Amino acid sequence: MHVVATAGHVDHGKSTLVRALTGMEPDRLEEERRRGLTIELGFAWTDLPGGGTLAFVDVPGHERLVATMLAGVGPAPAALFVVAADQGWQRQSQEHLAVLDALGVRHGLLAVTRTDLTDAATAGRVRDDAVDRIAATSLGKVAAVEVSGATGRGLDDLRAALRDLTGSLPDPDRAADVRLWTDRVFTVQGRGTVVTGTLGAGTIRVGDRLAVGGGTVRVRGLQSLKEQRDEVGAVARVAVNLHGAAEVRRGDALLTPGRWLTTELVDVRLRGDPARDLPRRLVLHVGSAAVPVHIRALGDDTARLALERALPLRAGDVALLRDPGRHRVAAGVTVLDVRPEPFTRRGAAAARARELAAMTGRPDGAAALRRRGLVRRADLVAMGVPVPSDPVAGDWLADPDHWDDLRRRLHEAVEQHAKDHPTDPGLPAEAARRALGLPDRALVEALATGLHRRDGRLYGTAKAPELPAHVKKAVDAVRRDLSEAPFNAPDAGRLAELGLTPKLVAAAASAGALLRIADGIVLLPGADAEAAALLAKLDQPFTLSEARRALGTTRRVAVPLLEHLDDQGRTVRVDDLRRRCTERTP
């Protein structure tokens, strides 16, 4: 299927032409048929000889209904521009052409209608004038056909031109993430909510779950051109029957869950009026959505838009800004960044303007990574930016230069910590994360190549604490105390007398000078292995009292020592009162 939207001034015969081509009535409302004026979007379709199925989105031409026109033409890949031979170029002809130009539409066809109401020379002048005007826009030089919807003259030529137009359209990406902008929402008795739209990319299947308005809905049923379908692939007009509690309205989008970021702040490039000449408030039209925005100019052709309602946008999206009060298209828009950093320091806006000036509007993964330094792969994809490299940790991508700089800073932080804390030289991984401003501990682990890791700490050249002289002297005193009774650990008073604070005890244990088996309980290194050897000589299993007597120590030491041996796997509990030694070594 191909989808083409009509465009042109009110009463130039757009609906009459669609009716003549398809044999269908595009005006759905009784008021439209009574007044002969299209008010809402109309839809009709036909089979082109040798060209497949062509669906039309028939849009209103009245100036007060341009927002409705935009909802229909925004998602369509091509346009049938209509100018009446008896009236020529009119005000809404110009605004509709400005809409197509602002949206960057590149595929179109001119139909000069109502030729039965004028002579051939006049129709030819209108045709030439319209072709010249259109040629100056994104549509470029288009084919033109003179036709009368009332008499049928020229319809075969128009069908042939439409076949050529649709044959020139690029193939859609049916595997792409779905973003279906809704242009109609209604309720069917017994079936619930139905939405319609032009599916420009991706595929929707019955049973799919789609995100919309902060919630999730399930596709209960699908129709395309009034035929029930199990799946519909782009490009297509589609009606989707939804099941779920989410409230949907025109301008919302049905999205592949987890694949899109909604944003209220975007940086854009403008086409048309320079950014400095734009009003501060305009309406952004993208897809079928229309959202008021506040504009901050950043450069001659770049700006930051603050949206009143979040939209699912990606880098490279094309939209337009319209001034509804003055009935004019203010500028076309190409989205450059959907996750811009807020301006938090003096000069940030000017620096950002220089950055944006170098951006082309074509998503560049390597450039986006350079600007951000670090970003999750899923977020980059959701921004519409190609992934330039493999993740460095988990889902995280990193710019190579930024990654090298982070590694250098991490090594410097580890060495500086060891210098500032010689008795505790290991930098905790969490402290390293905060020091580098990293969002995830996994990044610290990935950066720690060339460093030693032990107990959640990072060590550089200093792999163990450097004990000051007074601490070494205190440790020597503990060694002397334990030389005759190796399991008679010094009590808190003795440790305090020697100046061994808990922090210094931990440093001595980390340096391998003492064995710390619990808070306030220290023995000599190797004492645990010696204790296990003594306990192995007891009748198995043994009680705490038997172990205490064999080791010549107190309950204060025996309890944590046995728990320490349990943790090492040297002993194991038999029941609440007894343990036995194992042959397994730690």
KOLKOLFI-974662 format. One line per 8 residues: number of its first residue (from 1); for each residue x, y, z of C-alpha. Coordinates in pm, 1 decimal, decimal comma. Layout:
<atoms>
NUM = X:Y:Z | ...;
</atoms>
This chain:
<atoms>
1 = 0,0:0,0:0,0 | 103,4:362,8:-59,5 | -39,0:665,7:123,8 | -71,5:1013,0:-27,8 | -215,3:1322,3:143,6 | -399,5:1592,5:-46,8 | -308,8:1960,2:-7,7 | -442,8:2285,4:-145,9;
9 = -680,2:2578,4:-100,2 | -1036,8:2533,2:18,1 | -1291,7:2457,8:-257,8 | -1026,7:2368,1:-516,0 | -1175,6:2022,1:-558,4 | -956,5:1796,2:-345,9 | -1243,2:1581,6:-217,0 | -1413,2:1578,0:-559,1;
17 = -1091,2:1449,4:-712,6 | -1049,4:1176,9:-447,6 | -1411,6:1076,8:-498,1 | -1362,5:1052,9:-873,9 | -1042,8:846,7:-837,9 | -1171,3:602,4:-577,9 | -1550,5:594,0:-612,1 | -1560,9:650,3:-235,2;
25 = -1693,0:942,0:-30,1 | -1401,6:1090,0:173,8 | -1627,0:1332,1:363,3 | -1755,4:1127,6:656,9 | -1965,1:1391,1:836,2 | -2318,4:1490,6:734,2 | -2224,6:1856,2:779,3 | -1933,3:1812,5:536,5;
33 = -2158,2:1668,9:267,5 | -2427,3:1932,4:330,7 | -2184,5:2225,5:312,2 | -1951,3:2078,3:50,8 | -1662,7:2160,6:283,8 | -1413,4:1916,0:431,1 | -1392,4:1970,2:806,2 | -1228,8:1651,5:931,0;
41 = -974,5:1418,5:775,4 | -1119,5:1190,7:509,0 | -990,4:856,5:385,8 | -1043,3:667,7:61,7 | -847,5:422,6:-150,2 | -821,2:265,2:-490,7 | -616,1:11,8:-685,5 | -389,2:167,7:-945,8;
49 = -338,2:-36,6:-1263,5 | 6,1:-188,6:-1220,2 | 70,3:24,6:-913,1 | -87,6:-151,7:-615,5 | -323,4:2,1:-362,1 | -319,1:377,6:-304,3 | -483,7:531,0:3,4 | -564,3:901,1:22,4;
57 = -571,2:1117,4:333,1 | -801,7:1399,7:227,0 | -734,9:1713,7:430,1 | -943,4:2028,7:480,6 | -832,3:2340,2:295,3 | -988,2:2613,8:510,1 | -741,6:2838,2:695,0 | -911,8:2770,5:1028,4;
65 = -853,1:2397,8:983,2 | -480,6:2398,2:910,5 | -412,5:2214,1:1238,5 | -638,2:1931,9:1114,0 | -464,0:1942,0:775,7 | -128,9:1904,1:952,3 | -251,8:1601,4:1147,0 | -322,6:1427,6:818,4;
73 = -28,3:1536,7:608,0 | 237,5:1509,5:880,8 | 284,7:1129,1:874,5 | 220,7:1089,8:497,6 | 523,8:1027,5:273,1 | 386,7:1206,0:-36,7 | 139,1:1476,7:-135,9 | -109,5:1539,5:-414,5;
81 = -114,5:1918,2:-444,0 | -437,9:2056,3:-590,2 | -484,3:2399,2:-756,5 | -809,3:2499,7:-930,0 | -765,9:2616,3:-1288,6 | -1043,0:2874,8:-1256,2 | -902,8:3035,1:-937,8 | -527,3:2983,3:-955,8;
89 = -287,7:3016,2:-664,8 | -458,2:3123,2:-340,5 | -368,7:3204,2:21,4 | -412,1:2850,7:151,5 | -227,3:2715,0:-150,4 | 72,4:2907,9:-21,8 | 31,6:2797,5:341,2 | -17,4:2432,5:247,4;
97 = 292,8:2448,4:29,0 | 481,7:2608,9:318,3 | 367,0:2319,5:538,9 | 499,1:2059,3:295,1 | 826,3:2250,3:257,1 | 868,8:2287,0:634,0 | 808,8:1913,3:676,6 | 1067,2:1840,5:408,8;
105 = 825,2:1642,3:190,6 | 1016,3:1538,8:-124,3 | 759,5:1338,7:-319,1 | 458,2:1504,0:-476,4 | 235,9:1557,7:-777,7 | 41,4:1862,9:-898,9 | -320,8:1827,2:-1009,4 | -473,2:2132,7:-1180,4;
113 = -844,8:2072,7:-1121,2 | -1174,7:2217,7:-1244,0 | -1042,9:2252,0:-1598,4 | -1401,6:2221,7:-1718,3 | -1464,6:2571,4:-1577,1 | -1199,1:2754,5:-1781,8 | -1010,9:2741,6:-2109,0 | -693,6:2547,9:-2182,8;
121 = -470,6:2857,9:-2194,1 | -577,6:2968,1:-1846,2 | -532,0:2616,9:-1707,4 | -183,1:2607,8:-1860,5 | -84,6:2938,4:-1699,4 | -211,0:2818,4:-1360,3 | -17,3:2493,0:-1406,6 | 309,5:2667,7:-1496,7;
129 = 276,7:2915,5:-1210,2 | 209,9:2636,1:-956,8 | 495,6:2421,3:-1088,6 | 738,0:2712,9:-1049,8 | 623,0:2785,4:-693,7 | 647,5:2419,9:-592,1 | 990,8:2382,1:-753,4 | 1134,8:2632,4:-503,2;
137 = 1048,1:2401,6:-210,3 | 1157,3:2061,5:-83,3 | 924,6:1898,9:-341,0 | 1131,5:2029,8:-630,1 | 1013,4:1990,9:-988,7 | 693,0:1786,2:-984,9 | 486,2:1628,9:-1259,6 | 160,9:1812,6:-1335,2;
145 = -171,2:1683,6:-1468,5 | -471,8:1889,2:-1578,8 | -792,7:1718,0:-1474,1 | -1163,2:1760,4:-1405,2 | -1316,5:1563,1:-1123,3 | -1661,3:1656,8:-1248,5 | -1625,1:1534,7:-1609,3 | -1350,4:1275,9:-1560,9;
153 = -1119,3:1436,9:-1820,2 | -755,8:1362,7:-1740,0 | -825,3:1102,0:-1470,2 | -638,3:827,8:-1658,7 | -335,9:1057,8:-1690,8 | -360,3:1133,8:-1320,1 | -373,4:763,6:-1233,6 | -63,1:703,8:-1442,8;
161 = 115,0:995,8:-1272,5 | 15,9:863,5:-932,4 | 152,3:522,2:-1027,1 | 484,4:685,6:-1120,9 | 482,3:886,0:-795,2 | 422,5:585,3:-571,3 | 681,7:384,2:-763,6 | 942,5:647,0:-669,8;
169 = 876,0:629,7:-295,7 | 1148,6:468,6:-81,3 | 1083,6:125,7:65,8 | 964,3:145,1:428,1 | 1145,2:-23,3:716,5 | 892,6:-277,5:839,9 | 1129,4:-393,6:1116,9 | 1156,0:-43,1:1266,7;
177 = 1018,1:57,2:1605,9 | 650,7:150,0:1581,5 | 540,7:510,2:1625,4 | 184,3:543,7:1500,4 | 61,3:903,1:1529,2 | -314,0:888,0:1585,9 | -533,9:1115,2:1371,6 | -873,5:975,4:1476,4;
185 = -995,8:826,8:1804,5 | -1345,6:682,2:1846,4 | -1538,3:413,1:2031,0 | -1708,0:110,6:1875,4 | -1993,5:-46,6:2070,8 | -1878,4:-373,3:2220,7 | -1520,8:-330,3:2098,0 | -1389,9:-25,2:2283,5;
193 = -1139,3:231,7:2162,5 | -1026,1:243,6:1800,0 | -753,8:472,9:1669,2 | -645,8:535,4:1312,3 | -324,8:666,6:1162,9 | -67,7:634,9:888,1 | 191,7:373,0:976,8 | 512,6:505,5:824,2;
201 = 751,8:240,4:959,0 | 739,3:-85,1:1152,8 | 476,4:-356,8:1180,6 | 179,5:-392,0:1416,3 | 36,3:-733,8:1501,5 | -273,7:-845,7:1688,4 | -170,6:-918,2:2046,4 | 112,7:-663,2:2048,2;
209 = 150,7:-442,8:2352,4 | 209,7:-77,7:2274,5 | 289,7:218,6:2496,7 | 75,1:531,3:2489,1 | 24,8:821,4:2728,9 | 233,2:670,5:3005,7 | 41,2:340,8:2997,2 | 31,6:21,1:2794,8;
217 = -244,6:-111,8:2570,9 | -291,6:-438,3:2385,0 | -382,3:-460,0:2017,3 | -717,2:-638,7:2018,7 | -778,8:-610,3:1645,6 | -645,8:-453,1:1324,8 | -808,5:-321,9:1009,5 | -652,0:-181,0:697,9;
225 = -882,8:-44,6:428,7 | -1174,7:-201,0:620,4 | -1027,3:-552,4:601,7 | -948,4:-744,6:920,7 | -577,2:-819,9:943,7 | -353,5:-1017,4:1178,6 | -68,2:-777,4:1107,4 | -11,2:-457,0:913,1;
233 = 327,8:-339,1:789,7 | 430,2:6,4:675,7 | 337,8:206,8:479,7 | -34,1:171,9:549,8 | -349,3:332,0:673,4 | -444,9:130,6:979,7 | -722,3:116,5:1236,5 | -618,3:-31,8:1571,1;
241 = -869,4:-164,9:1824,4 | -712,8:-119,0:2168,5 | -766,2:-295,5:2498,1 | -643,9:-116,6:2808,7 | -707,7:169,4:3043,9 | -486,8:429,1:2875,9 | -670,7:737,6:2749,1 | -581,3:814,6:2386,7;
249 = -641,0:1133,4:2189,0 | -547,1:1273,3:1850,9 | -179,7:1358,3:1851,1 | -80,7:1074,4:2080,9 | 143,6:802,3:1942,7 | 130,9:424,8:1982,9 | 488,7:315,9:2050,6 | 698,5:2,8:2071,9;
257 = 746,0:-24,5:2451,5 | 1088,1:60,1:2591,5 | 1221,1:187,4:2258,2 | 1127,2:555,4:2271,6 | 1216,6:847,6:2495,7 | 957,2:1115,7:2553,9 | 1098,4:1463,1:2591,8 | 986,3:1811,4:2686,6;
265 = 1314,3:1976,6:2581,4 | 1473,0:1955,1:2235,5 | 1744,4:2137,4:2044,4 | 1657,2:2193,8:1678,4 | 1776,7:2341,4:1351,6 | 1532,1:2579,9:1189,0 | 1456,6:2623,5:820,8 | 1294,5:2944,7:709,6;
273 = 1302,4:3255,4:928,1 | 1618,4:3299,3:1136,3 | 1569,4:3189,1:1493,7 | 1620,0:3541,7:1626,7 | 1310,8:3663,2:1435,3 | 1073,6:3401,5:1577,6 | 814,0:3479,8:1845,1 | 887,0:3333,5:2186,8;
281 = 579,0:3108,1:2172,8 | 460,1:2900,3:1877,2 | 295,3:2562,3:1815,3 | 509,5:2262,5:1722,9 | 346,4:2022,3:1475,0 | 499,2:1676,4:1440,0 | 312,3:1370,9:1316,2 | -46,1:1440,5:1415,5;
289 = 55,3:1619,9:1738,2 | 28,2:1994,1:1798,5 | 200,3:2119,7:2113,6 | 265,5:2479,4:2229,0 | 635,2:2548,8:2277,8 | 856,3:2818,7:2426,5 | 1148,4:2907,9:2201,3 | 1498,1:3014,7:2303,1;
297 = 1719,6:3112,9:2011,7 | 2071,4:2971,8:2035,5 | 2216,7:3067,6:1697,2 | 2118,8:3203,8:1358,4 | 1937,2:2880,8:1272,9 | 1925,8:2681,2:1598,0 | 1700,9:2699,4:1901,6 | 1590,6:2518,2:2214,2;
305 = 1222,5:2426,3:2238,7 | 1049,4:2371,6:2572,7 | 732,4:2168,8:2504,6 | 417,0:2196,2:2712,9 | 362,4:1822,8:2664,6 | 623,3:1550,5:2627,9 | 648,6:1386,8:2285,3 | 829,9:1074,2:2159,3;
313 = 1093,1:1234,9:1936,9 | 1420,6:1120,4:1787,0 | 1719,8:1294,9:1634,9 | 1651,3:1358,9:1267,8 | 1275,2:1398,8:1309,6 | 1123,0:1671,7:1093,4 | 849,4:1901,9:1221,1 | 731,2:2258,8:1183,4;
321 = 657,7:2562,1:1397,2 | 335,5:2748,6:1322,5 | 200,7:3081,1:1438,8 | -175,7:3014,1:1460,6 | -255,2:3378,7:1536,9 | -94,1:3499,8:1215,1 | -193,8:3190,4:1013,3 | 157,4:3120,2:894,5;
329 = 427,0:2857,9:909,0 | 710,0:3017,1:1103,8 | 983,6:2762,0:1033,6 | 1061,0:2403,4:952,8 | 1236,3:2204,8:1222,5 | 1494,0:1926,1:1222,8 | 1546,3:1769,8:1565,1 | 1914,6:1763,5:1661,8;
337 = 1904,4:1643,0:2023,0 | 1622,1:1508,7:2238,5 | 1828,3:1496,7:2559,3 | 2009,6:1831,1:2576,3 | 2188,9:1928,3:2896,7 | 2021,3:2211,8:3090,3 | 2201,8:2544,6:3102,4 | 2343,8:2562,2:3453,8;
345 = 2644,9:2791,2:3411,4 | 2732,8:3117,9:3249,6 | 2823,6:3081,7:2883,9 | 2659,0:2739,5:2847,9 | 2405,2:2863,1:2589,8 | 2676,5:3015,2:2368,8 | 2884,5:2697,3:2391,6 | 2580,1:2490,2:2300,3;
353 = 2510,6:2713,5:1999,7 | 2860,8:2641,4:1870,2 | 2802,0:2268,3:1920,5 | 2469,9:2274,9:1735,9 | 2617,9:2471,2:1447,2 | 2839,1:2172,1:1367,7 | 2553,1:1919,0:1376,7 | 2399,2:1812,6:1045,8;
361 = 2065,8:1674,0:1161,7 | 2169,0:1326,4:1047,6 | 2211,3:1113,8:1361,8 | 2580,9:1042,9:1426,0 | 2654,0:789,0:1698,8 | 3023,2:871,9:1741,3 | 2953,0:1246,0:1761,8 | 2668,7:1193,2:2010,5;
369 = 2900,2:981,7:2225,1 | 3170,9:1248,8:2215,4 | 2922,6:1508,0:2340,9 | 2783,3:1290,9:2617,9 | 3090,3:1093,0:2721,3 | 2875,1:813,7:2866,4 | 2528,4:696,2:2768,0 | 2326,1:377,9:2791,8;
377 = 2295,9:189,2:2465,8 | 1916,1:164,9:2498,1 | 1890,3:541,8:2549,8 | 2103,8:615,2:2243,4 | 1884,4:387,8:2031,6 | 1571,5:551,6:2173,8 | 1713,9:892,9:2077,6 | 1729,4:771,7:1718,0;
385 = 2109,4:760,0:1709,8 | 2302,2:461,6:1567,3 | 2521,2:272,9:1814,2 | 2888,3:333,8:1720,6 | 3063,0:76,7:1941,3 | 3024,6:-206,7:2189,8 | 2936,7:-131,4:2553,4 | 3225,3:-83,5:2797,0;
393 = 3025,4:-221,2:3091,7 | 2672,5:-357,9:3102,6 | 2464,2:-138,9:2870,8 | 2699,0:160,9:2895,5 | 2869,0:311,2:2590,2 | 3166,7:544,2:2627,4 | 3351,5:784,0:2404,1 | 3706,8:639,8:2374,9;
401 = 3884,5:963,3:2471,6 | 3650,4:1021,3:2764,6 | 3696,8:660,5:2875,5 | 4076,1:695,6:2868,5 | 4048,7:1016,5:3070,1 | 3826,8:846,4:3327,6 | 4077,9:563,2:3365,1 | 4360,8:813,5:3416,4;
409 = 4158,5:1002,5:3676,6 | 4070,0:679,2:3856,4 | 4436,4:578,8:3884,8 | 4521,7:926,4:4012,0 | 4239,3:910,6:4267,2 | 4358,3:570,4:4394,7 | 4718,9:688,0:4432,3 | 4612,5:1012,2:4600,0;
417 = 4393,7:823,3:4846,1 | 4685,8:594,1:4935,9 | 4907,5:898,4:4986,3 | 4650,6:1070,9:5209,1 | 4561,8:751,4:5400,6 | 4874,6:536,3:5425,6 | 4716,5:313,3:5690,5 | 4410,3:256,4:5470,8;
425 = 4534,0:281,3:5109,8 | 4245,3:102,5:4940,2 | 3996,5:344,1:4780,4 | 3640,1:210,4:4822,7 | 3476,8:150,3:4483,8 | 3175,5:359,9:4582,3 | 3401,4:651,1:4677,7 | 3572,3:614,4:4340,0;
433 = 3235,1:625,9:4164,9 | 3141,2:949,0:4343,0 | 3481,6:1105,5:4280,6 | 3450,8:1046,9:3905,9 | 3081,4:1137,5:3892,2 | 2991,5:800,6:3741,5 | 2629,7:679,9:3735,1 | 2704,8:309,0:3789,0;
441 = 2950,7:105,0:4001,1 | 2994,0:-132,1:3705,7 | 3181,0:146,2:3526,0 | 3434,4:166,1:3809,0 | 3496,6:-208,0:3783,0 | 3549,1:-180,8:3407,9 | 3788,2:111,5:3448,0 | 4000,3:-58,7:3714,5;
449 = 4237,5:-236,1:3474,1 | 4589,8:-225,7:3615,2 | 4460,4:-179,2:3970,0 | 4430,4:-440,7:4241,9 | 4084,5:-511,6:4382,5 | 4022,2:-656,8:4726,4 | 3715,0:-646,2:4950,2 | 3545,8:-373,6:4745,7;
457 = 3853,4:-149,8:4745,5 | 4098,3:-44,4:4477,7 | 4475,5:-47,4:4532,0 | 4750,2:97,9:4318,3 | 5120,7:80,8:4393,8 | 5040,8:61,3:4764,8 | 4882,0:-283,1:4788,7 | 4886,6:-294,1:5171,0;
465 = 4879,0:-33,8:5448,4 | 5203,2:131,0:5547,5 | 5209,5:115,5:5923,7 | 5355,9:415,3:6108,6 | 5634,6:348,9:6358,4 | 5409,7:382,0:6663,9 | 5165,0:126,1:6516,6 | 5448,1:-117,8:6440,2;
473 = 5566,1:-78,0:6800,2 | 5213,6:-152,7:6929,9 | 5185,3:-460,0:6704,2 | 5519,5:-586,2:6836,5 | 5379,9:-552,3:7190,5 | 5076,0:-761,7:7091,1 | 5308,9:-1023,3:6943,7 | 5494,5:-1044,6:7274,1;
481 = 5165,8:-1076,1:7465,9 | 5055,4:-1363,1:7241,2 | 5389,1:-1545,1:7220,2 | 5318,6:-1759,1:7531,4 | 4937,6:-1782,1:7501,0 | 4854,0:-1749,1:7127,8 | 4475,1:-1757,3:7181,7 | 4456,7:-1523,4:7479,4;
489 = 4365,6:-1213,7:7275,5 | 4433,3:-874,7:7437,7 | 4119,9:-711,2:7573,4 | 3988,5:-366,4:7481,3 | 4176,1:-203,9:7765,2 | 4509,5:-344,7:7648,3 | 4446,0:-238,5:7288,6 | 4357,6:111,8:7404,9;
497 = 4669,4:121,5:7623,0 | 4878,2:39,3:7314,2 | 4697,1:305,4:7108,2 | 4544,3:50,6:6868,5 | 4215,3:209,2:6769,5 | 3969,6:4,6:6560,8 | 4091,2:187,3:6251,2 | 4456,7:105,6:6327,4;
505 = 4368,4:-254,5:6406,8 | 4198,7:-279,6:6066,0 | 4508,8:-128,9:5901,9 | 4738,4:-375,2:6079,2 | 4512,3:-664,5:5976,4 | 4506,2:-542,7:5616,6 | 4886,4:-521,4:5622,2 | 4903,5:-882,4:5743,7;
513 = 5055,2:-786,2:6080,0 | 4756,6:-905,1:6286,3 | 4464,6:-1144,3:6240,1 | 4134,5:-973,8:6316,6 | 3863,4:-1233,7:6378,5 | 3597,4:-998,9:6520,8 | 3559,4:-644,7:6652,2 | 3816,3:-602,6:6927,5;
521 = 3954,0:-957,8:6890,1 | 4299,8:-986,9:6733,9 | 4545,0:-1277,7:6717,3 | 4867,5:-1337,5:6533,2 | 4859,0:-1427,4:6162,6 | 4826,1:-1804,8:6126,0 | 4656,9:-1847,8:6461,1 | 4340,7:-1974,7:6293,0;
529 = 4526,2:-2257,1:6119,7 | 4702,2:-2343,7:6445,9 | 4366,1:-2350,3:6627,6 | 4215,9:-2581,6:6365,2 | 4508,3:-2822,3:6403,7 | 4462,5:-2835,1:6782,8 | 4086,8:-2886,2:6755,8 | 4135,6:-3168,4:6507,6;
537 = 4306,8:-3368,5:6784,9 | 3991,8:-3361,1:7000,0 | 3730,6:-3631,6:6994,2 | 3485,1:-3532,2:6722,8 | 3243,4:-3366,3:6753,4 | 3340,2:-3125,4:7032,6 | 3164,2:-2859,6:7237,3 | 3251,3:-2495,2:7286,6;
545 = 3379,1:-2572,4:7638,8 | 3607,1:-2848,9:7509,4 | 3741,5:-2617,1:7239,8 | 3800,2:-2334,9:7491,2 | 4002,7:-2565,2:7720,2 | 4204,6:-2706,4:7430,5 | 4294,8:-2358,3:7310,4 | 4360,5:-2222,2:7658,3;
553 = 4139,0:-1919,0:7608,0 | 3817,5:-1757,0:7725,3 | 3465,5:-1769,3:7588,4 | 3515,8:-1407,8:7466,8 | 3775,0:-1534,5:7218,0 | 3655,9:-1892,2:7160,1 | 3310,5:-1797,1:7026,9 | 3425,6:-1559,3:6747,1;
561 = 3727,0:-1781,9:6670,7 | 3503,6:-2085,6:6611,1 | 3268,6:-1873,5:6396,0 | 3574,4:-1759,6:6201,2 | 3674,6:-2123,8:6149,4 | 3317,6:-2203,2:6040,5 | 3337,9:-1925,8:5778,1 | 3667,2:-2065,8:5654,5;
569 = 3525,1:-2415,9:5628,0 | 3773,1:-2558,0:5880,2 | 3491,3:-2648,3:6119,2 | 3124,1:-2721,3:6075,9 | 2829,6:-2729,5:6316,8 | 2677,4:-3067,3:6393,3 | 2398,0:-2929,9:6611,7 | 2335,2:-2634,2:6841,0;
577 = 2606,7:-2742,0:7083,6 | 2874,2:-2927,5:6886,8 | 3110,1:-2885,3:6594,1 | 3353,5:-3106,4:6412,1 | 3666,1:-3032,0:6211,4 | 3669,9:-3087,5:5839,8 | 3945,5:-3198,2:5613,7 | 3863,2:-2913,1:5368,0;
585 = 4107,9:-2627,9:5369,1 | 3995,0:-2274,1:5291,3;
</atoms>
